[in-house]
Amino acid sequence: MRLVRLRRTPNLGGVRRPGGRPRPKGNDPARSAAGGGSELSAPKAESERVVYLPPALVNMLREHIETYGVERDLFWAAGRKLMTGSTADFRWRQARQRAGVECKIHDLRYFYASGLIAAGCDVVTVQRALGHSSATVTLNYYAHLWPSAEDKTREAAATLMQVAS
């Protein structure tokens, strides 16, 4: 399964069906078809990327497909309209208020990036996972999360002390 437009945008884009046909793009005026509907179009080439999913999420998506079939989207609003960014924000606010959590949707992206870095992923891996145009963009936002040379030196010295004792 291929995900399209993983970054939050004015419309949420969609999920590519296993057959590869892209979902409608939503109420984006630039993509609206005559008559107010939505048209199907592939994303820009540079916006497509492979996203590596953990097995638990793959299983959740598999269950969704087994239950609803491949024609049922994950992100639809009421009345079978594509979910817009404002609808997603509204639903997110409702969910976080019920859960007593204070974070924005974009904070999840930061959480994902920081988790990749904490797990030891290198700059290029994080860049590709986030869809940044260059490693420089990634470093501009997240350089402070990678261990510094001083951190690595302290860790190496601590390991040496444990081995020597």
C-alpha positions as CSV (number, residue, x, y, z in Angstrom):
1,M,0.0,0.0,0.0
2,R,1.4,3.4,-0.9
3,L,0.5,6.5,1.0
4,V,0.3,9.8,-0.8
5,R,0.8,13.3,0.8
6,L,1.9,12.2,4.3
7,R,2.4,15.8,5.3
8,R,-0.7,17.6,6.4
9,T,-1.8,19.9,3.5
10,P,-5.0,21.9,2.9
11,N,-6.6,18.7,1.8
12,L,-5.3,15.4,3.0
13,G,-4.7,13.8,-0.3
14,G,-5.4,10.1,-0.1
15,V,-4.1,6.6,-0.1
16,R,-3.1,4.8,-3.3
17,R,-5.2,1.7,-3.8
18,P,-3.2,-1.6,-4.1
19,G,-3.9,-1.3,-7.9
20,G,-2.0,2.0,-8.0
21,R,-4.9,4.3,-8.9
22,P,-4.6,7.5,-6.9
23,R,-7.5,8.8,-4.7
24,P,-9.3,12.0,-5.4
25,K,-7.4,15.0,-4.1
26,G,-10.3,16.8,-2.3
27,N,-11.7,20.2,-2.3
28,D,-8.4,21.9,-3.4
29,P,-9.6,24.5,-6.0
30,A,-6.6,23.8,-8.2
31,R,-7.8,20.2,-8.5
32,S,-11.5,20.7,-8.5
33,A,-13.2,19.3,-11.6
34,A,-16.0,21.2,-13.4
35,G,-19.2,20.9,-11.4
36,G,-17.6,21.1,-8.0
37,G,-16.4,17.5,-7.8
38,S,-12.9,16.2,-7.3
39,E,-10.7,14.8,-10.0
40,L,-8.2,11.9,-9.9
41,S,-4.6,12.8,-10.5
42,A,-1.3,11.4,-9.6
43,P,0.9,13.5,-7.2
44,K,3.9,15.3,-8.4
45,A,6.8,12.8,-9.0
46,E,9.0,14.3,-6.3
47,S,6.2,14.0,-3.7
48,E,6.0,10.2,-4.0
49,R,8.2,8.2,-1.6
50,V,8.3,4.8,0.0
51,V,7.3,4.8,3.6
52,Y,8.4,1.9,5.8
53,L,5.5,0.8,8.0
54,P,5.9,-1.2,11.2
55,P,4.2,-4.6,11.1
56,A,1.5,-3.6,13.6
57,L,0.4,-0.8,11.3
58,V,0.4,-3.1,8.3
59,N,-1.8,-5.5,10.2
60,M,-4.2,-2.6,11.1
61,L,-4.4,-1.6,7.4
62,R,-4.9,-5.2,6.3
63,E,-7.8,-5.6,8.8
64,H,-9.3,-2.4,7.4
65,I,-9.1,-3.6,3.8
66,E,-10.4,-7.1,4.8
67,T,-13.4,-5.4,6.6
68,Y,-14.2,-2.6,4.2
69,G,-12.5,-3.6,0.9
70,V,-10.0,-1.5,-1.1
71,E,-12.6,1.0,-2.2
72,R,-13.2,2.3,1.3
73,D,-10.9,5.3,2.1
74,L,-9.3,5.8,5.5
75,F,-9.8,9.6,5.6
76,W,-13.3,10.6,4.5
77,A,-15.5,13.2,6.2
78,A,-19.3,13.0,6.6
79,G,-21.2,12.5,3.4
80,R,-18.4,10.7,1.6
81,K,-16.5,14.0,1.0
82,L,-12.7,14.0,1.2
83,M,-11.5,15.1,4.6
84,T,-9.9,18.6,4.4
85,G,-7.2,20.0,6.7
86,S,-9.8,22.0,8.7
87,T,-11.9,18.8,9.2
88,A,-8.8,16.9,10.3
89,D,-7.9,19.7,12.7
90,F,-11.3,19.7,14.2
91,R,-11.4,15.9,14.7
92,W,-7.9,16.0,16.1
93,R,-8.9,18.7,18.6
94,Q,-11.9,16.6,19.7
95,A,-9.8,13.5,20.1
96,R,-7.0,15.2,22.1
97,Q,-9.5,17.0,24.4
98,R,-11.1,13.6,25.1
99,A,-7.7,12.1,25.8
100,G,-6.4,15.1,27.8
101,V,-3.4,15.5,25.4
102,E,-2.1,18.9,24.4
103,C,-0.4,18.5,21.0
104,K,-1.1,19.6,17.4
105,I,-1.2,17.3,14.4
106,H,2.2,18.6,13.3
107,D,3.7,17.6,16.6
108,L,3.2,13.9,15.5
109,R,5.5,14.6,12.6
110,Y,8.2,15.9,15.0
111,F,7.6,13.0,17.3
112,Y,8.1,10.6,14.4
113,A,11.3,12.4,13.3
114,S,12.7,12.4,16.9
115,G,11.9,8.7,17.3
116,L,13.8,7.9,14.1
117,I,16.8,9.9,15.3
118,A,16.7,8.4,18.8
119,A,16.6,4.9,17.3
120,G,19.9,5.8,15.5
121,C,18.7,6.6,12.0
122,D,21.1,8.8,10.0
123,V,20.2,12.2,8.4
124,V,19.5,10.8,4.9
125,T,17.2,8.1,6.3
126,V,15.2,10.7,8.3
127,Q,15.2,13.1,5.3
128,R,13.7,10.4,3.0
129,A,11.1,9.3,5.7
130,L,9.9,12.9,6.1
131,G,10.0,13.7,2.4
132,H,12.5,16.6,2.8
133,S,14.1,17.9,-0.4
134,S,17.6,17.7,1.1
135,A,19.5,16.6,4.1
136,T,20.1,20.3,4.8
137,V,16.4,20.9,5.3
138,T,16.3,17.9,7.8
139,L,19.3,19.3,9.7
140,N,17.8,22.8,9.8
141,Y,14.9,21.4,11.8
142,Y,16.3,18.4,13.7
143,A,20.1,18.7,14.0
144,H,19.8,19.4,17.8
145,L,18.3,15.9,18.3
146,W,21.3,13.9,17.0
147,P,24.0,13.1,19.6
148,S,26.9,15.6,19.6
149,A,30.5,14.5,19.4
150,E,30.7,15.3,23.1
151,D,27.7,13.0,23.8
152,K,29.4,10.2,21.8
153,T,32.7,10.7,23.6
154,R,31.0,10.5,27.1
155,E,29.1,7.4,26.0
156,A,32.3,5.7,24.7
157,A,34.2,6.6,27.9
158,A,31.4,5.1,30.0
159,T,31.5,1.9,28.0
160,L,35.3,1.7,28.4
161,M,35.0,2.1,32.1
162,Q,32.4,-0.7,32.3
163,V,34.6,-3.0,30.2
164,A,37.7,-2.2,32.2
165,S,36.1,-2.8,35.6
